[in-house]
């Protein structure tokens, strides 16, 4: 059995080093990856140690995309039926396509 198998990955000295490097960093995911490179370990391992030490600051999640406030597909299909277009088989059509067909139908009328 190798000596490395009995050596703990996170000694007190390594933990102090990663905490110091993290404290001096800008705490971005790139900084964590740089620390991992300097510590010769994975960034997930560094994150795990920082979480264990209760100092990790997760990056802010981007705001979710705004939901389309326009008419629903069912509304568009109903509007198409109102202008005399049979919508049978249009279940797979996108909202954008249905809206374009409706615009074309209204312009042609």
Buried (B, 14 or more C-beta within 10 A) or exposed (E): EEEEEEEEEBEEEBBEBBBEBBEEEEBEEEBBBBBBEEBEBEBEBBBBBBEEBEEBEEEEEEEEEEEEEEBEBEBBBEBBEEEEBEBEEBEEBEBEEBBEBBEEBEEEE
